[in-house]
Amino acid sequence: MYTALVIVVIVVITMGVPAVVWLTKLIRPPKPKEERIHRGVEEARKRINRYFRY
């Protein structure tokens, strides 16, 4: 019984967090400054991934 509860909690958390982030973006679109930050992080990840391909 306890195992089922733990599994349900993990599933709810893994599905719930992205859903909350998605709904927040729908309700309040990101500001231009936030967009630039996210774009910069995305570009940095691409650069890092280019060097660490296996």
C-alpha distance matrix in Angstrom:
0.0 3.8 5.4 5.3 6.5 8.9 10.1 10.8 12.6 14.6 15.6 16.7 18.7 20.3 21.4 22.2 24.6 26.9 26.9 28.0 30.7 31.9 32.2 33.9 36.5 37.1 37.7 39.7 41.3 41.8 45.2 47.7 47.3 43.5 44.3 46.8 44.3 41.7 44.4 45.6 42.1 41.8 45.3 44.5 41.4 43.6 46.2 43.8 42.2 45.7 46.3 43.1 42.9 42.1
3.8 0.0 3.8 5.5 5.1 6.3 8.7 10.0 10.7 12.5 14.4 15.4 16.7 18.5 20.1 20.7 22.6 25.3 25.7 26.4 28.9 30.5 30.9 32.3 34.9 35.9 36.3 38.0 39.7 39.9 43.1 45.6 44.9 41.2 42.2 44.5 41.8 39.4 42.2 43.1 39.6 39.6 43.1 42.1 39.1 41.5 43.9 41.3 40.0 43.6 44.1 40.8 40.9 40.2
5.4 3.8 0.0 3.8 5.4 5.1 6.2 8.6 9.9 10.7 12.4 14.3 15.5 16.6 18.4 19.6 21.4 23.7 24.4 25.5 27.7 29.2 30.0 31.5 33.8 34.8 35.7 37.3 38.6 38.8 42.0 44.4 43.7 39.9 40.6 42.8 40.2 37.6 40.3 41.2 37.6 37.4 40.7 39.7 36.6 38.8 41.3 38.7 37.2 40.7 41.2 37.8 37.7 36.9
5.3 5.5 3.8 0.0 3.8 5.4 5.1 6.1 8.6 9.9 10.6 12.2 14.2 15.4 16.4 17.7 20.1 22.1 22.3 23.7 26.2 27.3 27.8 29.7 32.0 32.7 33.6 35.5 36.9 37.4 40.8 43.2 42.9 39.1 39.6 42.1 39.7 36.9 39.6 40.8 37.4 36.9 40.4 39.8 36.6 38.7 41.4 39.1 37.4 40.9 41.7 38.5 38.2 37.5
6.5 5.1 5.4 3.8 0.0 3.8 5.5 5.1 6.2 8.7 10.0 10.5 12.3 14.3 15.4 15.9 18.2 20.7 20.8 21.6 24.3 25.7 26.0 27.5 30.1 30.9 31.4 33.3 35.0 35.4 38.7 41.3 40.8 37.1 38.0 40.5 38.0 35.4 38.3 39.5 36.2 36.0 39.6 38.9 35.9 38.3 41.0 38.7 37.3 40.9 41.7 38.7 38.7 38.3
8.9 6.3 5.1 5.4 3.8 0.0 3.8 5.5 5.1 6.2 8.7 9.9 10.6 12.3 14.3 15.0 16.6 19.2 19.9 20.7 22.9 24.6 25.4 26.7 29.0 30.3 30.9 32.4 33.8 33.9 37.1 39.5 38.8 35.1 36.0 38.2 35.6 33.1 35.9 36.9 33.4 33.3 36.8 35.9 32.9 35.4 37.9 35.4 34.1 37.8 38.4 35.3 35.5 35.1
10.1 8.7 6.2 5.1 5.5 3.8 0.0 3.8 5.5 5.2 6.2 8.6 10.0 10.6 12.2 13.8 15.7 17.7 18.4 19.9 21.9 23.2 24.2 25.9 27.9 28.9 30.0 31.7 32.8 33.0 36.4 38.6 38.2 34.4 34.9 37.2 34.8 32.0 34.6 35.8 32.3 31.9 35.3 34.7 31.5 33.6 36.3 34.1 32.4 36.0 36.8 33.7 33.5 33.1
10.8 10.0 8.6 6.1 5.1 5.5 3.8 0.0 3.8 5.5 5.1 6.1 8.6 9.9 10.6 11.6 14.2 16.2 16.2 17.6 20.1 21.2 21.7 23.6 25.9 26.6 27.4 29.4 30.8 31.3 34.8 37.3 37.1 33.3 33.8 36.5 34.3 31.5 34.2 35.6 32.4 31.9 35.5 35.2 32.2 34.3 37.2 35.2 33.6 37.2 38.3 35.4 35.2 35.1
12.6 10.7 9.9 8.6 6.2 5.1 5.5 3.8 0.0 3.8 5.5 5.1 6.1 8.6 10.0 10.1 12.0 14.8 15.1 15.8 18.2 19.9 20.3 21.7 24.2 25.3 25.9 27.5 29.0 29.3 32.6 35.1 34.7 30.9 31.8 34.3 31.9 29.4 32.3 33.6 30.3 30.2 33.8 33.3 30.5 32.9 35.7 33.6 32.4 36.1 37.0 34.3 34.5 34.6
14.6 12.5 10.7 9.9 8.7 6.2 5.2 5.5 3.8 0.0 3.8 5.5 5.2 6.1 8.6 9.7 10.9 13.2 14.3 15.4 17.2 18.9 20.0 21.3 23.4 24.8 25.8 27.1 28.2 28.2 31.5 33.7 33.1 29.4 30.0 32.3 29.8 27.1 29.9 31.0 27.6 27.4 30.9 30.3 27.3 29.7 32.4 30.2 28.9 32.5 33.4 30.6 30.7 30.8
15.6 14.4 12.4 10.6 10.0 8.7 6.2 5.1 5.5 3.8 0.0 3.8 5.5 5.2 6.1 8.1 10.3 11.7 12.3 14.2 16.1 17.1 18.2 20.1 21.9 22.9 24.2 26.0 26.9 27.3 30.8 33.0 32.8 29.0 29.3 31.9 29.7 26.8 29.3 30.8 27.6 26.9 30.5 30.3 27.3 29.3 32.3 30.5 28.8 32.3 33.7 30.9 30.7 30.8
16.7 15.4 14.3 12.2 10.5 9.9 8.6 6.1 5.1 5.5 3.8 0.0 3.8 5.6 5.3 5.5 8.3 10.4 10.2 11.5 14.1 15.2 15.7 17.5 19.8 20.6 21.5 23.4 24.7 25.3 28.8 31.3 31.3 27.5 28.1 30.9 28.8 26.0 28.8 30.5 27.5 27.1 30.8 30.8 28.0 30.2 33.2 31.6 30.3 33.8 35.3 32.8 32.8 33.3
18.7 16.7 15.5 14.2 12.3 10.6 10.0 8.6 6.1 5.2 5.5 3.8 0.0 3.8 5.5 5.0 6.0 8.8 9.8 10.3 12.3 14.2 15.1 16.2 18.4 19.9 20.7 22.0 23.2 23.3 26.6 29.1 28.7 24.9 25.7 28.2 25.9 23.3 26.3 27.7 24.5 24.5 28.2 27.8 25.2 27.7 30.5 28.8 27.8 31.4 32.6 30.2 30.6 31.3
20.3 18.5 16.6 15.4 14.3 12.3 10.6 9.9 8.6 6.1 5.2 5.6 3.8 0.0 3.8 5.7 6.0 7.3 9.1 10.7 11.8 13.2 15.0 16.3 17.8 19.4 20.9 22.1 22.7 22.6 26.1 28.1 27.8 24.0 24.3 26.8 24.6 21.6 24.2 25.7 22.5 22.0 25.6 25.5 22.6 24.8 27.7 26.1 24.7 28.3 29.7 27.2 27.3 27.9
21.4 20.1 18.4 16.4 15.4 14.3 12.2 10.6 10.0 8.6 6.1 5.3 5.5 3.8 0.0 3.8 5.9 6.1 6.4 9.0 10.6 11.1 12.5 14.6 16.1 17.0 18.6 20.3 21.0 21.6 25.2 27.4 27.7 23.9 23.9 26.7 25.0 21.9 24.4 26.4 23.5 22.7 26.4 26.7 23.9 25.8 29.0 27.8 26.3 29.7 31.5 29.3 29.0 29.9
22.2 20.7 19.6 17.7 15.9 15.0 13.8 11.6 10.1 9.7 8.1 5.5 5.0 5.7 3.8 0.0 3.8 5.7 5.1 6.1 8.7 9.9 10.4 12.1 14.3 15.3 16.2 17.9 19.2 19.9 23.4 26.0 26.1 22.4 22.9 25.9 24.1 21.4 24.2 26.2 23.5 23.1 26.9 27.2 24.8 27.0 30.1 29.0 27.9 31.3 33.1 31.1 31.2 32.3
24.6 22.6 21.4 20.1 18.2 16.6 15.7 14.2 12.0 10.9 10.3 8.3 6.0 6.0 5.9 3.8 0.0 3.8 5.4 5.2 6.3 8.7 10.0 10.7 12.6 14.4 15.4 16.4 17.3 17.4 20.7 23.2 23.0 19.2 19.9 22.7 20.6 18.0 21.1 22.8 20.0 20.0 23.8 23.9 21.7 24.1 27.1 25.9 25.2 28.6 30.3 28.4 28.9 30.3
26.9 25.3 23.7 22.1 20.7 19.2 17.7 16.2 14.8 13.2 11.7 10.4 8.8 7.3 6.1 5.7 3.8 0.0 3.8 5.5 5.1 6.1 8.6 9.8 10.7 12.4 14.3 15.3 15.5 15.7 19.3 21.4 21.6 17.8 17.8 20.7 19.1 16.1 18.7 20.8 18.3 17.6 21.4 22.0 19.7 21.7 24.9 24.1 23.2 26.4 28.4 26.8 26.9 28.5
26.9 25.7 24.4 22.3 20.8 19.9 18.4 16.2 15.1 14.3 12.3 10.2 9.8 9.1 6.4 5.1 5.4 3.8 0.0 3.8 5.5 5.1 6.1 8.5 9.9 10.6 12.2 14.1 14.9 16.0 19.7 22.1 22.8 19.2 19.2 22.5 21.3 18.4 20.9 23.4 21.2 20.5 24.3 25.2 23.1 24.9 28.2 27.6 26.6 29.7 31.9 30.4 30.4 31.9
28.0 26.4 25.5 23.7 21.6 20.7 19.9 17.6 15.8 15.4 14.2 11.5 10.3 10.7 9.0 6.1 5.2 5.5 3.8 0.0 3.8 5.4 5.1 6.0 8.6 9.8 10.4 11.8 13.4 14.2 17.7 20.6 21.0 17.5 18.1 21.4 20.1 17.7 20.6 22.9 20.8 20.8 24.5 25.2 23.6 25.7 28.8 28.2 27.7 30.9 32.9 31.5 31.9 33.7
30.7 28.9 27.7 26.2 24.3 22.9 21.9 20.1 18.2 17.2 16.1 14.1 12.3 11.8 10.6 8.7 6.3 5.1 5.5 3.8 0.0 3.8 5.5 5.1 6.3 8.8 10.0 10.4 11.0 11.2 14.8 17.3 17.6 14.0 14.5 17.7 16.4 13.9 16.8 19.1 17.2 17.1 20.8 21.6 20.2 22.3 25.3 25.0 24.6 27.7 29.7 28.7 29.2 31.2
31.9 30.5 29.2 27.3 25.7 24.6 23.2 21.2 19.9 18.9 17.1 15.2 14.2 13.2 11.1 9.9 8.7 6.1 5.1 5.4 3.8 0.0 3.8 5.4 5.2 6.4 8.8 10.0 10.1 11.3 15.0 17.3 18.4 15.0 14.7 18.2 17.5 14.7 17.0 19.9 18.3 17.5 21.1 22.5 21.0 22.5 25.8 25.9 25.2 28.0 30.4 29.5 29.6 31.7
32.2 30.9 30.0 27.8 26.0 25.4 24.2 21.7 20.3 20.0 18.2 15.7 15.1 15.0 12.5 10.4 10.0 8.6 6.1 5.1 5.5 3.8 0.0 3.8 5.4 5.0 6.2 8.5 9.8 11.9 15.4 18.3 19.6 16.5 16.5 20.2 19.8 17.4 19.8 22.7 21.4 20.9 24.4 25.8 24.5 26.2 29.4 29.5 28.9 31.7 34.1 33.2 33.4 35.4
33.9 32.3 31.5 29.7 27.5 26.7 25.9 23.6 21.7 21.3 20.1 17.5 16.2 16.3 14.6 12.1 10.7 9.8 8.5 6.0 5.1 5.4 3.8 0.0 3.8 5.4 5.1 5.8 7.7 9.1 12.5 15.6 16.6 13.5 14.3 17.9 17.2 15.4 18.2 20.8 19.6 19.8 23.2 24.4 23.6 25.5 28.4 28.5 28.4 31.3 33.5 32.8 33.4 35.7
36.5 34.9 33.8 32.0 30.1 29.0 27.9 25.9 24.2 23.4 21.9 19.8 18.4 17.8 16.1 14.3 12.6 10.7 9.9 8.6 6.3 5.2 5.4 3.8 0.0 3.8 5.5 5.2 5.0 6.6 10.2 12.9 14.4 11.4 11.3 15.1 15.0 13.0 15.3 18.3 17.6 17.3 20.6 22.2 21.5 23.1 26.0 26.6 26.5 29.0 31.5 31.1 31.5 34.1
37.1 35.9 34.8 32.7 30.9 30.3 28.9 26.6 25.3 24.8 22.9 20.6 19.9 19.4 17.0 15.3 14.4 12.4 10.6 9.8 8.8 6.4 5.0 5.4 3.8 0.0 3.8 5.7 6.0 9.1 12.4 15.0 17.1 14.6 14.1 18.0 18.4 16.3 18.2 21.4 20.9 20.3 23.4 25.4 24.6 25.8 29.0 29.7 29.3 31.7 34.3 34.0 34.1 36.5
37.7 36.3 35.7 33.6 31.4 30.9 30.0 27.4 25.9 25.8 24.2 21.5 20.7 20.9 18.6 16.2 15.4 14.3 12.2 10.4 10.0 8.8 6.2 5.1 5.5 3.8 0.0 3.8 6.4 9.6 12.3 15.5 17.4 15.2 15.5 19.2 19.5 18.0 20.3 23.2 22.8 22.7 25.8 27.5 27.0 28.5 31.5 32.1 32.0 34.5 37.0 36.6 37.0 39.5
39.7 38.0 37.3 35.5 33.3 32.4 31.7 29.4 27.5 27.1 26.0 23.4 22.0 22.1 20.3 17.9 16.4 15.3 14.1 11.8 10.4 10.0 8.5 5.8 5.2 5.7 3.8 0.0 3.8 6.4 8.7 12.1 13.8 11.9 12.6 16.2 16.5 15.6 17.9 20.6 20.5 20.8 23.7 25.4 25.3 26.9 29.6 30.3 30.6 33.0 35.4 35.3 36.0 38.7
41.3 39.7 38.6 36.9 35.0 33.8 32.8 30.8 29.0 28.2 26.9 24.7 23.2 22.7 21.0 19.2 17.3 15.5 14.9 13.4 11.0 10.1 9.8 7.7 5.0 6.0 6.4 3.8 0.0 3.8 6.5 9.3 11.5 9.7 9.5 13.2 14.1 13.0 14.8 17.8 18.1 18.1 20.7 22.7 22.8 24.1 26.8 27.9 28.1 30.3 32.8 33.0 33.6 36.5
41.8 39.9 38.8 37.4 35.4 33.9 33.0 31.3 29.3 28.2 27.3 25.3 23.3 22.6 21.6 19.9 17.4 15.7 16.0 14.2 11.2 11.3 11.9 9.1 6.6 9.1 9.6 6.4 3.8 0.0 3.8 6.5 8.0 5.9 6.3 9.8 10.5 9.8 11.9 14.4 14.9 15.4 17.9 19.6 20.1 21.7 24.0 25.0 25.7 27.8 30.1 30.4 31.4 34.4
45.2 43.1 42.0 40.8 38.7 37.1 36.4 34.8 32.6 31.5 30.8 28.8 26.6 26.1 25.2 23.4 20.7 19.3 19.7 17.7 14.8 15.0 15.4 12.5 10.2 12.4 12.3 8.7 6.5 3.8 0.0 3.8 5.4 5.2 6.3 8.8 10.0 10.7 12.3 14.4 15.5 16.5 18.5 20.1 21.3 22.8 24.6 25.9 27.0 28.9 31.0 31.8 33.0 36.2
47.7 45.6 44.4 43.2 41.3 39.5 38.6 37.3 35.1 33.7 33.0 31.3 29.1 28.1 27.4 26.0 23.2 21.4 22.1 20.6 17.3 17.3 18.3 15.6 12.9 15.0 15.5 12.1 9.3 6.5 3.8 0.0 3.8 5.4 5.0 6.3 8.7 9.9 10.4 12.3 14.3 15.2 16.4 18.4 20.0 21.1 22.6 24.4 25.6 27.1 29.3 30.4 31.6 35.0
47.3 44.9 43.7 42.9 40.8 38.8 38.2 37.1 34.7 33.1 32.8 31.3 28.7 27.8 27.7 26.1 23.0 21.6 22.8 21.0 17.6 18.4 19.6 16.6 14.4 17.1 17.4 13.8 11.5 8.0 5.4 3.8 0.0 3.8 5.4 5.2 6.4 8.8 9.9 10.7 12.6 14.3 15.5 16.7 18.6 20.2 21.3 22.8 24.5 26.1 27.8 29.0 30.6 34.0
43.5 41.2 39.9 39.1 37.1 35.1 34.4 33.3 30.9 29.4 29.0 27.5 24.9 24.0 23.9 22.4 19.2 17.8 19.2 17.5 14.0 15.0 16.5 13.5 11.4 14.6 15.2 11.9 9.7 5.9 5.2 5.4 3.8 0.0 3.8 5.4 5.1 6.2 8.6 9.8 10.7 12.3 14.3 15.4 16.6 18.5 20.1 21.2 22.6 24.5 26.4 27.1 28.6 31.8
44.3 42.2 40.6 39.6 38.0 36.0 34.9 33.8 31.8 30.0 29.3 28.1 25.7 24.3 23.9 22.9 19.9 17.8 19.2 18.1 14.5 14.7 16.5 14.3 11.3 14.1 15.5 12.6 9.5 6.3 6.3 5.0 5.4 3.8 0.0 3.8 5.4 5.2 6.1 8.5 9.9 10.5 12.2 14.2 15.3 16.6 18.4 20.0 21.0 22.7 24.9 25.8 26.9 30.2
46.8 44.5 42.8 42.1 40.5 38.2 37.2 36.5 34.3 32.3 31.9 30.9 28.2 26.8 26.7 25.9 22.7 20.7 22.5 21.4 17.7 18.2 20.2 17.9 15.1 18.0 19.2 16.2 13.2 9.8 8.8 6.3 5.2 5.4 3.8 0.0 3.8 5.5 5.0 6.1 8.6 9.8 10.5 12.2 14.2 15.3 16.5 18.3 19.9 21.2 23.2 24.5 25.9 29.4
44.3 41.8 40.2 39.7 38.0 35.6 34.8 34.3 31.9 29.8 29.7 28.8 25.9 24.6 25.0 24.1 20.6 19.1 21.3 20.1 16.4 17.5 19.8 17.2 15.0 18.4 19.5 16.5 14.1 10.5 10.0 8.7 6.4 5.1 5.4 3.8 0.0 3.8 5.4 5.1 6.3 8.6 10.0 10.6 12.4 14.4 15.5 16.5 18.4 20.1 21.7 22.7 24.5 27.8
41.7 39.4 37.6 36.9 35.4 33.1 32.0 31.5 29.4 27.1 26.8 26.0 23.3 21.6 21.9 21.4 18.0 16.1 18.4 17.7 13.9 14.7 17.4 15.4 13.0 16.3 18.0 15.6 13.0 9.8 10.7 9.9 8.8 6.2 5.2 5.5 3.8 0.0 3.8 5.4 5.1 6.1 8.6 9.8 10.6 12.4 14.3 15.3 16.4 18.5 20.5 21.0 22.4 25.6
44.4 42.2 40.3 39.6 38.3 35.9 34.6 34.2 32.3 29.9 29.3 28.8 26.3 24.2 24.4 24.2 21.1 18.7 20.9 20.6 16.8 17.0 19.8 18.2 15.3 18.2 20.3 17.9 14.8 11.9 12.3 10.4 9.9 8.6 6.1 5.0 5.4 3.8 0.0 3.8 5.5 5.0 6.2 8.6 9.9 10.7 12.5 14.3 15.3 16.7 19.0 20.2 21.2 24.7
45.6 43.1 41.2 40.8 39.5 36.9 35.8 35.6 33.6 31.0 30.8 30.5 27.7 25.7 26.4 26.2 22.8 20.8 23.4 22.9 19.1 19.9 22.7 20.8 18.3 21.4 23.2 20.6 17.8 14.4 14.4 12.3 10.7 9.8 8.5 6.1 5.1 5.4 3.8 0.0 3.8 5.4 5.1 6.2 8.6 9.9 10.6 12.3 14.2 15.5 17.2 18.6 20.3 23.8
42.1 39.6 37.6 37.4 36.2 33.4 32.3 32.4 30.3 27.6 27.6 27.5 24.5 22.5 23.5 23.5 20.0 18.3 21.2 20.8 17.2 18.3 21.4 19.6 17.6 20.9 22.8 20.5 18.1 14.9 15.5 14.3 12.6 10.7 9.9 8.6 6.3 5.1 5.5 3.8 0.0 3.8 5.5 5.1 6.2 8.7 9.9 10.5 12.2 14.3 15.8 16.5 18.3 21.6
41.8 39.6 37.4 36.9 36.0 33.3 31.9 31.9 30.2 27.4 26.9 27.1 24.5 22.0 22.7 23.1 20.0 17.6 20.5 20.8 17.1 17.5 20.9 19.8 17.3 20.3 22.7 20.8 18.1 15.4 16.5 15.2 14.3 12.3 10.5 9.8 8.6 6.1 5.0 5.4 3.8 0.0 3.8 5.4 5.1 6.4 8.8 10.0 10.5 12.5 14.8 15.4 16.5 19.8
45.3 43.1 40.7 40.4 39.6 36.8 35.3 35.5 33.8 30.9 30.5 30.8 28.2 25.6 26.4 26.9 23.8 21.4 24.3 24.5 20.8 21.1 24.4 23.2 20.6 23.4 25.8 23.7 20.7 17.9 18.5 16.4 15.5 14.3 12.2 10.5 10.0 8.6 6.2 5.1 5.5 3.8 0.0 3.8 5.4 5.1 6.3 8.7 9.9 10.7 13.0 14.6 15.7 19.4
44.5 42.1 39.7 39.8 38.9 35.9 34.7 35.2 33.3 30.3 30.3 30.8 27.8 25.5 26.7 27.2 23.9 22.0 25.2 25.2 21.6 22.5 25.8 24.4 22.2 25.4 27.5 25.4 22.7 19.6 20.1 18.4 16.7 15.4 14.2 12.2 10.6 9.8 8.6 6.2 5.1 5.4 3.8 0.0 3.8 5.4 5.1 6.2 8.6 9.9 11.2 12.6 14.6 18.1
41.4 39.1 36.6 36.6 35.9 32.9 31.5 32.2 30.5 27.3 27.3 28.0 25.2 22.6 23.9 24.8 21.7 19.7 23.1 23.6 20.2 21.0 24.5 23.6 21.5 24.6 27.0 25.3 22.8 20.1 21.3 20.0 18.6 16.6 15.3 14.2 12.4 10.6 9.9 8.6 6.2 5.1 5.4 3.8 0.0 3.8 5.4 5.1 6.0 8.5 10.1 10.5 12.1 15.4
43.6 41.5 38.8 38.7 38.3 35.4 33.6 34.3 32.9 29.7 29.3 30.2 27.7 24.8 25.8 27.0 24.1 21.7 24.9 25.7 22.3 22.5 26.2 25.5 23.1 25.8 28.5 26.9 24.1 21.7 22.8 21.1 20.2 18.5 16.6 15.3 14.4 12.4 10.7 9.9 8.7 6.4 5.1 5.4 3.8 0.0 3.8 5.5 5.1 6.2 8.9 10.0 10.7 14.4
46.2 43.9 41.3 41.4 41.0 37.9 36.3 37.2 35.7 32.4 32.3 33.2 30.5 27.7 29.0 30.1 27.1 24.9 28.2 28.8 25.3 25.8 29.4 28.4 26.0 29.0 31.5 29.6 26.8 24.0 24.6 22.6 21.3 20.1 18.4 16.5 15.5 14.3 12.5 10.6 9.9 8.8 6.3 5.1 5.4 3.8 0.0 3.8 5.5 5.2 6.8 9.1 10.7 14.4
43.8 41.3 38.7 39.1 38.7 35.4 34.1 35.2 33.6 30.2 30.5 31.6 28.8 26.1 27.8 29.0 25.9 24.1 27.6 28.2 25.0 25.9 29.5 28.5 26.6 29.7 32.1 30.3 27.9 25.0 25.9 24.4 22.8 21.2 20.0 18.3 16.5 15.3 14.3 12.3 10.5 10.0 8.7 6.2 5.1 5.5 3.8 0.0 3.8 5.4 5.4 6.4 9.0 12.4
42.2 40.0 37.2 37.4 37.3 34.1 32.4 33.6 32.4 28.9 28.8 30.3 27.8 24.7 26.3 27.9 25.2 23.2 26.6 27.7 24.6 25.2 28.9 28.4 26.5 29.3 32.0 30.6 28.1 25.7 27.0 25.6 24.5 22.6 21.0 19.9 18.4 16.4 15.3 14.2 12.2 10.5 9.9 8.6 6.0 5.1 5.5 3.8 0.0 3.8 5.4 5.1 6.1 9.6
45.7 43.6 40.7 40.9 40.9 37.8 36.0 37.2 36.1 32.5 32.3 33.8 31.4 28.3 29.7 31.3 28.6 26.4 29.7 30.9 27.7 28.0 31.7 31.3 29.0 31.7 34.5 33.0 30.3 27.8 28.9 27.1 26.1 24.5 22.7 21.2 20.1 18.5 16.7 15.5 14.3 12.5 10.7 9.9 8.5 6.2 5.2 5.4 3.8 0.0 3.8 5.7 6.0 9.7
46.3 44.1 41.2 41.7 41.7 38.4 36.8 38.3 37.0 33.4 33.7 35.3 32.6 29.7 31.5 33.1 30.3 28.4 31.9 32.9 29.7 30.4 34.1 33.5 31.5 34.3 37.0 35.4 32.8 30.1 31.0 29.3 27.8 26.4 24.9 23.2 21.7 20.5 19.0 17.2 15.8 14.8 13.0 11.2 10.1 8.9 6.8 5.4 5.4 3.8 0.0 3.8 5.9 9.1
43.1 40.8 37.8 38.5 38.7 35.3 33.7 35.4 34.3 30.6 30.9 32.8 30.2 27.2 29.3 31.1 28.4 26.8 30.4 31.5 28.7 29.5 33.2 32.8 31.1 34.0 36.6 35.3 33.0 30.4 31.8 30.4 29.0 27.1 25.8 24.5 22.7 21.0 20.2 18.6 16.5 15.4 14.6 12.6 10.5 10.0 9.1 6.4 5.1 5.7 3.8 0.0 3.8 6.4
42.9 40.9 37.7 38.2 38.7 35.5 33.5 35.2 34.5 30.7 30.7 32.8 30.6 27.3 29.0 31.2 28.9 26.9 30.4 31.9 29.2 29.6 33.4 33.4 31.5 34.1 37.0 36.0 33.6 31.4 33.0 31.6 30.6 28.6 26.9 25.9 24.5 22.4 21.2 20.3 18.3 16.5 15.7 14.6 12.1 10.7 10.7 9.0 6.1 6.0 5.9 3.8 0.0 3.8
42.1 40.2 36.9 37.5 38.3 35.1 33.1 35.1 34.6 30.8 30.8 33.3 31.3 27.9 29.9 32.3 30.3 28.5 31.9 33.7 31.2 31.7 35.4 35.7 34.1 36.5 39.5 38.7 36.5 34.4 36.2 35.0 34.0 31.8 30.2 29.4 27.8 25.6 24.7 23.8 21.6 19.8 19.4 18.1 15.4 14.4 14.4 12.4 9.6 9.7 9.1 6.4 3.8 0.0
